[in-house]
């Protein structure tokens, strides 16, 4: 029952994260890098502040896990910078797909190589079906994409770096939780430390963030709802779900983003896109119906 609650909490976080693309479209004058740094930075500070009691209680455990905390924080710093840079260099569709589709592979790799955990057949089957779905979504989006990619290869490399960092901080948080650290403490410590670096980068990239009421509302929404509330839910879910399964379930995020783009922005989804969403939903059903072993 707890694992089922954890999986639904992760799906909630994915739904909230899936709204960021549509929200950011209402602030075109703000750089995507600044949006990423502000949302993760401010969201990280809020996670740390709301976790203070838990952080105080787990102080000694966190000190024993200090290497994991630092590694996780560095991964949190890298993720938004690599993710948004990937979209700028390779295009929005390619950057999203490479980042999100690669994260489960890295998370499974960490669990197999470092945690010595063998992935279950259901997990591998879900990974194959979900990855096929995300590729189909990318293909349909690529047909309609008109933006200019300035350096496709560098964008793909940065997308892989984003997937690596995403998988790494998910695995790191899970490792801390397995060593007795509360999920709030694990997320609050990593994101709080990372926020110091991310907020600092706004001195170089954030001049347009508060240029208008619309841009202010957009960045505040992304920071407070998808990042803060979303990562609270994600941290709760990690307390009951393996990191590899959690990152695999985040394939729900591009489905949400695609549906919102259709409803709110009027984008058209091809048959490939709908087939991709069906594949990802099958992947999620498998994850919800079977416990990872």
DRENTOR-693957 format. One record per atom (N, C-alpha, C): residue in three letters; x, y, z. Coordinates in pm, whole numbers, padded with zeros to 5 digits, always signed. Example, Ala and Ser with C-alpha at 12.3 -4.5 7.8 and 13.67 -1.06 7.14 Angstrom:
2
ALA+01319-00569+00780/ALA+01230-00450+00780/ALA+01320-00330+00780/SER+01285-00225+00708/SER+01367-00106+00714/SER+01290+00003+00787/
REM end
This chain:
293
UNK+00083-00121+00000/UNK+00000+00000+00000/UNK+00086+00126+00000/UNK+00193+00125+00082/UNK+00282+00241+00086/UNK+00352+00263-00047/UNK+00391+00151-00113/UNK+00457+00165-00243/UNK+00361+00222-00345/UNK+00233+00182-00339/UNK+00134+00236-00431/UNK+00117+00386-00409/UNK+00113+00429-00282/UNK+00106+00573-00252/UNK+00228+00645-00307/UNK+00345+00581-00292/UNK+00468+00641-00342/UNK+00465+00660-00492/UNK+00413+00561-00563/UNK+00406+00570-00709/UNK+00309+00678-00753/UNK+00197+00692-00685/UNK+00103+00798-00720/UNK+00162+00936-00687/UNK+00241+00945-00580/UNK+00307+01071-00547/UNK+00405+01110-00657/UNK+00476+01013-00711/UNK+00570+01041-00820/UNK+00495+01082-00946/UNK+00381+01018-00974/UNK+00301+01059-01089/UNK+00250+01202-01073/UNK+00213+01240-00951/UNK+00170+01377-00926/UNK+00283+01474-00956/UNK+00403+01441-00910/UNK+00518+01528-00937/UNK+00542+01540-01087/UNK+00528+01430-01160/UNK+00548+01434-01305/UNK+00444+01521-01373/UNK+00320+01513-01324/UNK+00214+01597-01381/UNK+00248+01745-01362/UNK+00292+01781-01241/UNK+00327+01920-01214/UNK+00446+01964-01299/UNK+00547+01878-01310/UNK+00663+01913-01393/UNK+00623+01931-01539/UNK+00524+01854-01584/UNK+00481+01863-01723/UNK+00416+01995-01760/UNK+00380+02075-01660/UNK+00319+02206-01688/UNK+00423+02316-01713/UNK+00550+02288-01686/UNK+00651+02395-01692/UNK+00671+02449-01834/UNK+00665+02360-01935/UNK+00688+02406-02072/UNK+00582+02504-02118/UNK+00456+02473-02093/UNK+00347+02564-02131/UNK+00358+02694-02051/UNK+00388+02683-01921/UNK+00402+02803-01839/UNK+00514+02892-01891/UNK+00628+02832-01924/UNK+00743+02910-01972/UNK+00714+02979-02104/UNK+00621+02923-02184/UNK+00589+02985-02313/UNK+00525+03122-02297/UNK+00473+03151-02177/UNK+00413+03282-02153/UNK+00516+03386-02109/UNK+00642+03347-02103/UNK+00750+03441-02070/UNK+00863+03424-02169/UNK+00839+03453-02298/UNK+00939+03427-02401/UNK+01064+03512-02389/UNK+01056+03626-02319/UNK+01172+03713-02307/UNK+01271+03670-02199/UNK+01230+03576-02116/UNK+01318+03526-02010/UNK+01393+03405-02063/UNK+01524+03404-02048/UNK+01603+03291-02099/UNK+01565+03162-02026/UNK+01566+03054-02101/UNK+01532+02924-02042/UNK+01631+02886-01932/UNK+01755+02929-01946/UNK+01857+02901-01845/UNK+01821+02971-01713/UNK+01775+03097-01724/UNK+01736+03171-01604/UNK+01613+03108-01538/UNK+01518+03064-01620/UNK+01399+02999-01565/UNK+01438+02873-01489/UNK+01528+02794-01547/UNK+01572+02673-01481/UNK+01645+02701-01351/UNK+01735+02799-01353/UNK+01811+02831-01232/UNK+01721+02888-01123/UNK+01627+02975-01162/UNK+01538+03036-01063/UNK+01445+02931-01003/UNK+01385+02848-01090/UNK+01288+02750-01040/UNK+01355+02648-00948/UNK+01469+02594-00988/UNK+01538+02496-00904/UNK+01600+02563-00783/UNK+01652+02686-00802/UNK+01715+02755-00689/UNK+01617+02794-00581/UNK+01509+02862-00619/UNK+01408+02904-00521/UNK+01334+02782-00466/UNK+01301+02690-00554/UNK+01235+02568-00507/UNK+01322+02492-00409/UNK+01453+02490-00433/UNK+01546+02424-00341/UNK+01552+02491-00206/UNK+01552+02623-00207/UNK+01552+02697-00080/UNK+01427+02667+00001/UNK+01312+02663-00067/UNK+01186+02634+00002/UNK+01186+02492+00057/UNK+01239+02398-00022/UNK+01247+02260+00027/UNK+01334+02253+00153/UNK+01443+02327+00154/UNK+01531+02326+00270/UNK+01462+02389+00391/UNK+01395+02503+00371/UNK+01330+02573+00482/UNK+01216+02491+00542/UNK+01139+02424+00457/UNK+01028+02344+00508/UNK+01075+02212+00568/UNK+01202+02180+00547/UNK+01257+02055+00600/UNK+01346+02078+00721/UNK+01346+02200+00778/UNK+01442+02233+00883/UNK+01432+02140+01004/UNK+01310+02111+01047/UNK+01295+02022+01164/UNK+01351+01884+01131/UNK+01318+01834+01014/UNK+01369+01704+00973/UNK+01520+01706+00957/UNK+01573+01816+00903/UNK+01718+01829+00886/UNK+01791+01829+01021/UNK+01732+01897+01119/UNK+01792+01900+01252/UNK+01791+01761+01315/UNK+01681+01688+01296/UNK+01672+01554+01354/UNK+01769+01457+01287/UNK+01794+01477+01159/UNK+01879+01384+01083/UNK+02021+01436+01066/UNK+02059+01538+01143/UNK+02188+01602+01121/UNK+02304+01502+01124/UNK+02305+01415+01224/UNK+02415+01321+01237/UNK+02416+01219+01122/UNK+02296+01176+01080/UNK+02289+01085+00967/UNK+02335+01152+00839/UNK+02297+01279+00821/UNK+02339+01353+00702/UNK+02490+01374+00700/UNK+02547+01397+00818/UNK+02693+01414+00825/UNK+02763+01284+00784/UNK+02706+01172+00826/UNK+02764+01044+00786/UNK+02746+01020+00636/UNK+02641+01080+00579/UNK+02615+01067+00435/UNK+02662+01190+00357/UNK+02755+01265+00414/UNK+02793+01395+00356/UNK+02843+01384+00211/UNK+02911+01275+00179/UNK+02955+01258+00041/UNK+02835+01245-00053/UNK+02736+01169-00010/UNK+02614+01154-00091/UNK+02542+01288-00105/UNK+02538+01367+00003/UNK+02471+01497-00002/UNK+02539+01588-00104/UNK+02672+01593-00101/UNK+02747+01679-00193/UNK+02730+01632-00337/UNK+02742+01501-00359/UNK+02726+01447-00494/UNK+02586+01476-00546/UNK+02484+01454-00461/UNK+02347+01482-00502/UNK+02325+01629-00533/UNK+02382+01717-00451/UNK+02368+01861-00473/UNK+02433+01903-00604/UNK+02550+01850-00634/UNK+02616+01881-00761/UNK+02532+01834-00879/UNK+02468+01718-00865/UNK+02381+01668-00971/UNK+02260+01759-00989/UNK+02205+01810-00878/UNK+02092+01902-00886/UNK+02132+02032-00955/UNK+02252+02079-00931/UNK+02302+02200-00998/UNK+02315+02178-01147/UNK+02371+02065-01184/UNK+02399+02038-01325/UNK+02271+02018-01405/UNK+02171+01954-01344/UNK+02053+01915-01421/UNK+01984+02029-01494/UNK+01939+02137-01426/UNK+01865+02240-01501/UNK+01953+02313-01601/UNK+02081+02332-01568/UNK+02170+02404-01660/UNK+02193+02321-01786/UNK+02216+02190-01769/UNK+02237+02103-01885/UNK+02108+02084-01963/UNK+01997+02068-01892/UNK+01868+02041-01956/UNK+01825+02157-02045/UNK+01826+02279-01992/UNK+01781+02393-02070/UNK+01882+02430-02179/UNK+02011+02408-02153/UNK+02111+02432-02258/UNK+02096+02332-02370/UNK+02062+02208-02337/UNK+02040+02106-02438/UNK+01926+02145-02532/UNK+01818+02196-02475/UNK+01704+02238-02558/UNK+01741+02354-02648/UNK+01826+02444-02597/UNK+01866+02559-02678/UNK+01955+02517-02794/UNK+02045+02423-02772/UNK+02142+02384-02874/UNK+02086+02283-02974/UNK+02010+02185-02925/UNK+01963+02078-03013/UNK+01816+02091-03050/UNK+01746+02185-02989/UNK+01603+02198-03012/UNK+01524+02144-02894/UNK+01405+02198-02875/UNK+01324+02163-02758/UNK+01290+02014-02755/UNK+01246+01960-02869/UNK+01203+01819-02871/UNK+01319+01726-02839/UNK+01431+01744-02909/UNK+01545+01655-02892/UNK+01602+01667-02751/UNK+01616+01790-02702/UNK+01669+01809-02567/UNK+01584+01742-02461/UNK+01452+01756-02471/UNK+01361+01690-02376/UNK+01373+01540-02382/UNK+01368+01486-02502/UNK+01365+01341-02518/UNK+01495+01277-02470/UNK+01609+01332-02510/UNK+01737+01274-02470/UNK+01751+01278-02319/UNK+01716+01390-02257/UNK+01730+01404-02112/UNK+01641+01306-02038/UNK+01513+01301-02074/UNK+01417+01219-02000/UNK+01433+01070-02029/UNK+01462+01036-02155/UNK+01473+00895-02190/UNK+01601+00832-02136/UNK+01706+00912-02120/UNK+01833+00856-02074/UNK+01839+00840-01922/UNK+01761+00918-01848/UNK+01767+00914-01701/UNK+01741+00774-01644/UNK+01638+00700-01690/UNK+01617+00566-01634/UNK+01734+00472-01657/UNK+01799+00483-01774/UNK+01915+00398-01801/UNK+02025+00424-01699/UNK+02051+00551-01672/UNK+02155+00585-01575/UNK+02117+00538-01435/UNK+01989+00558-01397/UNK+01946+00516-01263/UNK+01958+00365-01246/UNK+01919+00291-01349/UNK+01933+00146-01343/UNK+02081+00107-01336/UNK+02165+00180-01411/UNK+02308+00154-01408/UNK+02367+00175-01270/UNK+02326+00284-01201/UNK+02375+00309-01066/UNK+02335+00196-00971/UNK+02209+00152-00983/UNK+02162+00046-00894/UNK+02233-00087-00921/UNK+02263-00114-01048/UNK+02330-00240-01082/UNK+02478-00237-01046/UNK+02547-00128-01078/UNK+02692-00121-01062/UNK+02733-00087-00919/UNK+02659+00003-00854/UNK+02699+00050-00721/UNK+02619-00019-00612/UNK+02487-00025-00629/UNK+02403-00087-00527/UNK+02396-00239-00542/UNK+02453-00291-00653/UNK+02454-00435-00677/UNK+02313-00494-00679/UNK+02220-00418-00734/UNK+02081-00463-00739/UNK+02046-00503-00882/UNK+01991-00623-00899/UNK+01952-00670-01031/UNK+01813-00619-01067/UNK+01800-00558-01186/UNK+01667-00509-01225/UNK+01573-00625-01255/UNK+01446-00607-01220/UNK+01348-00712-01246/UNK+01311-00714-01394/UNK+01249-00823-01435/UNK+01204-00835-01574/UNK+01101-00727-01606/UNK+01010-00701-01510/UNK+00906-00600-01532/UNK+00969-00463-01553/UNK+01074-00433-01473/UNK+01142-00304-01487/UNK+01205-00291-01624/UNK+01273-00395-01670/UNK+01338-00390-01801/UNK+01235-00381-01914/UNK+01124-00455-01899/UNK+01019-00448-01999/UNK+00957-00309-02002/UNK+00933-00252-01884/UNK+00878-00116-01876/UNK+00972-00017-01940/UNK+01102-00035-01915/UNK+01203+00055-01971/UNK+01200+00051-02123/UNK+01191-00068-02179/UNK+01190-00082-02325/UNK+01065-00018-02385/UNK+00948-00045-02325/UNK+00823+00010-02377/UNK+00819+00161-02360/UNK+00859+00211-02242/UNK+00858+00354-02217/UNK+00955+00429-02306/UNK+01074+00372-02328/UNK+01172+00437-02416/UNK+01122+00443-02559/UNK+01056+00335-02604/UNK+00998+00337-02739/UNK+00892+00446-02750/UNK+00813+00461-02644/UNK+00711+00565-02645/UNK+00768+00705-02651/UNK+00874+00729-02575/UNK+00932+00863-02573/UNK+00998+00896-02707/UNK+01055+00795-02773/UNK+01115+00817-02905/UNK+01006+00852-03006/UNK+00891+00781-02999/UNK+00781+00812-03090/UNK+00728+00953-03067/UNK+00721+00994-02941/UNK+00681+01131-02912/UNK+00778+01231-02973/UNK+00906+01201-02965/UNK+01008+01290-03020/UNK+00996+01299-03171/UNK+00969+01187-03236/UNK+00956+01187-03381/UNK+00841+01274-03427/UNK+00727+01263-03358/UNK+00613+01344-03400/UNK+00637+01491-03370/UNK+00703+01521-03259/UNK+00732+01660-03228/UNK+00833+01716-03325/UNK+00931+01629-03363/UNK+01035+01675-03455/UNK+00979+01718-03588/UNK+00866+01656-03632/UNK+00806+01692-03759/UNK+00754+01836-03759/UNK+00709+01882-03642/UNK+00650+02016-03635/UNK+00748+02120-03584/UNK+00865+02076-03542/UNK+00958+02170-03479/UNK+01020+02261-03584/UNK+01017+02390-03560/UNK+01068+02487-03657/UNK+01183+02570-03602/UNK+01217+02552-03477/UNK+01325+02629-03418/UNK+01459+02588-03475/UNK+01557+02677-03467/UNK+01689+02651-03521/UNK+01779+02594-03414/UNK+01827+02473-03436/UNK+01922+02412-03343/UNK+02062+02458-03380/UNK+02132+02518-03288/UNK+02262+02577-03320/UNK+02373+02475-03320/UNK+02363+02369-03243/UNK+02465+02266-03240/UNK+02402+02137-03190/UNK+02362+02055-03284/UNK+02284+01935-03251/UNK+02362+01839-03163/UNK+02488+01813-03199/UNK+02567+01715-03126/UNK+02594+01760-02983/UNK+02632+01885-02963/UNK+02655+01935-02828/UNK+02526+01931-02746/UNK+02413+01959-02810/UNK+02285+01953-02740/UNK+02252+01814-02693/UNK+02282+01713-02776/UNK+02257+01575-02737/UNK+02346+01536-02620/UNK+02475+01577-02625/UNK+02567+01546-02516/UNK+02518+01609-02385/UNK+02471+01734-02393/UNK+02420+01800-02274/UNK+02291+01733-02225/UNK+02209+01683-02317/UNK+02089+01610-02278/UNK+02125+01482-02203/UNK+02229+01413-02249/UNK+02275+01294-02177/UNK+02330+01331-02040/UNK+02397+01447-02032/UNK+02447+01493-01904/UNK+02331+01525-01809/UNK+02224+01583-01863/UNK+02105+01610-01781/UNK+02043+01480-01733/UNK+02033+01381-01821/UNK+01979+01251-01780/UNK+02066+01185-01675/UNK+02198+01196-01691/UNK+02291+01140-01592/UNK+02272+01206-01456/UNK+02264+01339-01455/UNK+02250+01411-01328/UNK+02114+01382-01263/UNK+02009+01371-01344/UNK+01876+01339-01292/UNK+01876+01201-01227/UNK+01929+01103-01300/UNK+01938+00969-01244/UNK+02026+00963-01121/UNK+02133+01046-01120/UNK+02227+01044-01008/UNK+02165+01099-00880/UNK+02095+01215-00889/UNK+02041+01268-00764/UNK+01919+01189-00716/UNK+01849+01120-00808/UNK+01742+01030-00765/UNK+01801+00911-00690/UNK+01907+00853-00746/UNK+01972+00739-00681/UNK+02035+00781-00547/UNK+02096+00900-00544/UNK+02160+00948-00422/UNK+02058+00968-00311/UNK+01945+01029-00344/UNK+01840+01049-00245/UNK+01790+00915-00191/UNK+01773+00819-00281/UNK+01727+00687-00238/UNK+01828+00620-00146/UNK+01958+00635-00177/UNK+02062+00577-00092/UNK+02059+00637+00049/UNK+02038+00768+00057/UNK+02031+00831+00189/UNK+01909+00781+00266/UNK+01796+00768+00197/UNK+01673+00720+00262/UNK+01694+00577+00313/UNK+01764+00495+00234/UNK+01791+00357+00276/UNK+01882+00351+00399/UNK+01960+00458+00422/UNK+02048+00462+00539/UNK+01983+00531+00659/UNK+01852+00552+00650/UNK+01777+00604+00764/UNK+01741+00750+00758/UNK+01788+00822+00656/UNK+01757+00964+00642/UNK+01614+00980+00592/UNK+01538+01070+00652/UNK+01401+01096+00606/UNK+01404+01154+00465/UNK+01298+01127+00388/UNK+01294+01175+00251/UNK+01300+01328+00246/UNK+01234+01396+00342/UNK+01241+01542+00345/UNK+01383+01591+00368/UNK+01456+01524+00455/UNK+01594+01562+00483/UNK+01683+01539+00363/UNK+01663+01426+00296/UNK+01745+01394+00179/UNK+01726+01499+00070/UNK+01600+01530+00036/UNK+01574+01627-00069/UNK+01611+01768-00025/UNK+01578+01803+00100/UNK+01607+01937+00150/UNK+01755+01967+00155/UNK+01837+01869+00195/UNK+01981+01891+00204/UNK+02043+01908+00066/UNK+02006+01821-00029/UNK+02063+01830-00164/UNK+02019+01959-00234/UNK+01890+01986-00232/UNK+01838+02102-00304/UNK+01876+02232-00235/UNK+01883+02231-00102/UNK+01925+02352-00031/UNK+02067+02389-00064/UNK+02157+02292-00065/UNK+02296+02319-00100/UNK+02309+02361-00246/UNK+02234+02296-00334/UNK+02240+02330-00477/UNK+02183+02469-00505/UNK+02084+02510-00427/UNK+02020+02640-00451/UNK+02118+02756-00436/UNK+02217+02741-00350/UNK+02316+02848-00332/UNK+02387+02877-00464/UNK+02424+02771-00535/UNK+02492+02788-00663/UNK+02396+02838-00769/UNK+02276+02778-00775/UNK+02180+02814-00879/UNK+02133+02958-00869/UNK+02103+03003-00748/UNK+02059+03142-00730/UNK+02171+03238-00768/UNK+02295+03202-00740/UNK+02408+03287-00775/UNK+02418+03309-00926/UNK+02384+03206-01005/UNK+02392+03220-01151/UNK+02294+03322-01205/UNK+02190+03356-01128/UNK+02090+03453-01174/UNK+02149+03594-01189/UNK+02259+03620-01121/UNK+02325+03750-01139/UNK+02373+03768-01283/UNK+02392+03659-01355/UNK+02442+03666-01492/UNK+02333+03638-01596/UNK+02223+03574-01556/UNK+02122+03532-01655/UNK+01981+03584-01628/UNK+01958+03642-01510/UNK+01820+03669-01469/UNK+01772+03811-01481/UNK+01829+03890-01573/UNK+01790+04031-01579/UNK+01646+04053-01624/UNK+01587+03956-01698/UNK+01451+03973-01750/UNK+01345+03903-01665/UNK+01384+03839-01556/UNK+01289+03759-01480/UNK+01172+03842-01428/UNK+01200+03959-01374/UNK+01095+04044-01315/UNK+01064+04165-01402/UNK+01086+04151-01533/UNK+01064+04264-01625/UNK+00917+04296-01644/UNK+00828+04199-01621/UNK+00684+04222-01636/UNK+00608+04137-01535/UNK+00480+04170-01517/UNK+00398+04090-01426/UNK+00384+03947-01476/UNK+00374+03930-01607/UNK+00359+03797-01662/UNK+00483+03712-01636/UNK+00601+03765-01665/UNK+00723+03689-01644/UNK+00744+03659-01496/UNK+00708+03754-01410/UNK+00719+03731-01265/UNK+00626+03619-01221/UNK+00502+03623-01270/UNK+00407+03518-01235/UNK+00451+03381-01285/UNK+00509+03378-01405/UNK+00553+03251-01462/UNK+00663+03188-01379/UNK+00767+03265-01347/UNK+00880+03207-01274/UNK+00841+03170-01131/UNK+00750+03249-01071/UNK+00705+03216-00936/UNK+00621+03088-00938/UNK+00536+03074-01039/UNK+00456+02952-01049/UNK+00547+02830-01064/UNK+00643+02838-01157/UNK+00731+02723-01181/UNK+00812+02689-01056/UNK+00857+02791-00984/UNK+00937+02766-00864/UNK+00853+02706-00751/UNK+00730+02758-00733/UNK+00649+02717-00618/UNK+00571+02589-00640/UNK+00515+02572-00760/UNK+00426+02457-00782/UNK+00501+02336-00840/UNK+00551+02342-00964/UNK+00620+02222-01016/UNK+00747+02186-00939/UNK+00827+02287-00904/UNK+00954+02255-00840/UNK+00938+02225-00691/UNK+00876+02316-00617/UNK+00866+02297-00472/UNK+00770+02183-00437/UNK+00643+02197-00476/UNK+00544+02094-00444/UNK+00577+01964-00517/UNK+00620+01976-00643/UNK+00654+01858-00721/UNK+00765+01776-00658/UNK+00870+01844-00610/UNK+00981+01769-00551/UNK+00949+01721-00410/UNK+00858+01787-00341/UNK+00810+01731-00214/UNK+00743+01596-00240/UNK+00658+01592-00343/UNK+00590+01468-00377/UNK+00689+01363-00426/UNK+00786+01406-00505/UNK+00886+01312-00557/UNK+00970+01253-00444/UNK+01009+01338-00347/UNK+01086+01290-00233/UNK+01006+01192-00150/UNK+00877+01220-00131/UNK+00791+01127-00057/UNK+00785+00993-00130/UNK+00768+00998-00261/UNK+00759+00875-00338/UNK+00887+00793-00333/UNK+01002+00860-00329/UNK+01130+00789-00324/UNK+01145+00710-00194/UNK+01069+00747-00093/UNK+01075+00672+00032/UNK+01019+00532+00019/UNK+00942+00505-00089/UNK+00878+00375-00105/UNK+00907+00308-00239/UNK+00970+00383-00332/UNK+00989+00332-00468/UNK+01137+00337-00504/UNK+01193+00232-00566/UNK+01333+00235-00609/UNK+01360+00350-00705/UNK+01482+00403-00701/UNK+01516+00518-00787/UNK+01499+00486-00935/UNK+01532+00363-00975/UNK+01519+00326-01116/UNK+01372+00330-01159/UNK+01282+00279-01076/UNK+01139+00283-01108/UNK+01088+00426-01107/UNK+01134+00507-01011/UNK+01089+00646-01001/UNK+01128+00726-01124/UNK+01253+00711-01169/UNK+01295+00786-01287/UNK+01226+00733-01412/UNK+01196+00603-01415/UNK+01123+00547-01529/UNK+00982+00605-01535/UNK+00920+00623-01420/UNK+00785+00678-01416/UNK+00779+00823-01459/UNK+00893+00892-01457/UNK+00894+01032-01501/UNK+00873+01044-01652/UNK+00869+00932-01723/UNK+00832+00937-01865/UNK+00689+00987-01882/UNK+00613+00990-01773/UNK+00478+01047-01777/UNK+00483+01198-01803/UNK+00594+01261-01767/UNK+00604+01407-01780/UNK+00586+01455-01924/UNK+00657+01399-02025/UNK+00637+01449-02161/UNK+00496+01423-02215/UNK+00429+01320-02164/UNK+00290+01297-02205/UNK+00203+01412-02157/UNK+00220+01451-02030/UNK+00145+01564-01975/UNK+00176+01691-02054/UNK+00305+01713-02081/UNK+00344+01833-02154/UNK+00283+01836-02294/UNK+00275+01720-02359/UNK+00217+01713-02494/UNK+00068+01741-02491/UNK-00003+01681-02397/UNK-00148+01703-02387/UNK-00177+01851-02358/UNK-00102+01911-02267/UNK-00122+02053-02237/UNK-00091+02140-02359/UNK+00011+02102-02436/UNK+00043+02178-02556/UNK-00072+02173-02656/UNK-00141+02058-02663/UNK-00256+02046-02753/UNK-00370+02135-02705/UNK-00401+02126-02575/UNK-00519+02195-02521/UNK-00495+02345-02509/UNK-00380+02384-02458/UNK-00353+02524-02428/UNK-00292+02599-02546/UNK-00194+02537-02611/UNK-00121+02606-02719/UNK-00170+02570-02858/UNK-00260+02471-02869/UNK-00315+02436-03000/UNK-00223+02355-03088/UNK-00122+02289-03031/UNK-00034+02206-03113/UNK-00107+02080-03161/UNK-00059+02026-03272/UNK-00120+01907-03332/UNK-00030+01787-03308/UNK-00089+01677-03262/UNK-00014+01554-03238/UNK-00044+01456-03351/UNK+00062+01399-03408/UNK+00046+01302-03516/UNK+00012+01165-03459/UNK-00014+01069-03549/UNK-00043+00932-03507/UNK+00074+00872-03429/UNK+00197+00905-03469/UNK+00314+00857-03396/UNK+00313+00906-03251/UNK+00274+01032-03232/UNK+00269+01088-03098/UNK+00168+01017-03010/UNK+00048+00993-03065/UNK-00053+00922-02986/UNK-00009+00780-02954/UNK+00056+00713-03049/UNK+00107+00578-03024/UNK+00214+00581-02914/UNK+00299+00684-02917/UNK+00400+00698-02813/UNK+00340+00716-02675/UNK+00233+00794-02666/UNK+00167+00814-02536/UNK+00103+00684-02486/UNK+00049+00604-02579/UNK-00007+00474-02539/UNK+00103+00386-02482/UNK+00220+00384-02547/UNK+00333+00304-02498/UNK+00373+00348-02358/UNK+00380+00478-02336/UNK+00422+00528-02205/UNK+00317+00495-02099/UNK+00190+00502-02135/UNK+00085+00465-02039/UNK+00093+00316-02004/UNK+00127+00232-02103/UNK+00147+00089-02074/UNK+00263+00072-01977/UNK+00370+00147-01999/UNK+00485+00143-01909/UNK+00444+00179-01767/UNK+00361+00281-01752/UNK+00317+00324-01620/UNK+00225+00220-01555/UNK+00138+00159-01635/UNK+00049+00056-01581/UNK+00132-00061-01527/UNK+00236-00099-01600/UNK+00323-00207-01554/UNK+00390-00170-01422/UNK+00434-00043-01409/UNK+00500+00002-01288/UNK+00404+00006-01170/UNK+00279+00043-01196/UNK+00181+00051-01087/UNK+00127-00086-01048/UNK+00125-00180-01146/UNK+00065-00311-01119/UNK+00161-00409-01054/UNK+00292-00388-01075/UNK+00389-00483-01022/UNK+00493-00410-00938/UNK+00529-00466-00825/UNK+00632-00410-00739/UNK+00767-00449-00796/UNK+00864-00355-00788/UNK+00999-00386-00831/UNK+01065-00479-00732/UNK+01143-00574-00782/UNK+01206-00673-00697/UNK+01357-00653-00696/
REM end
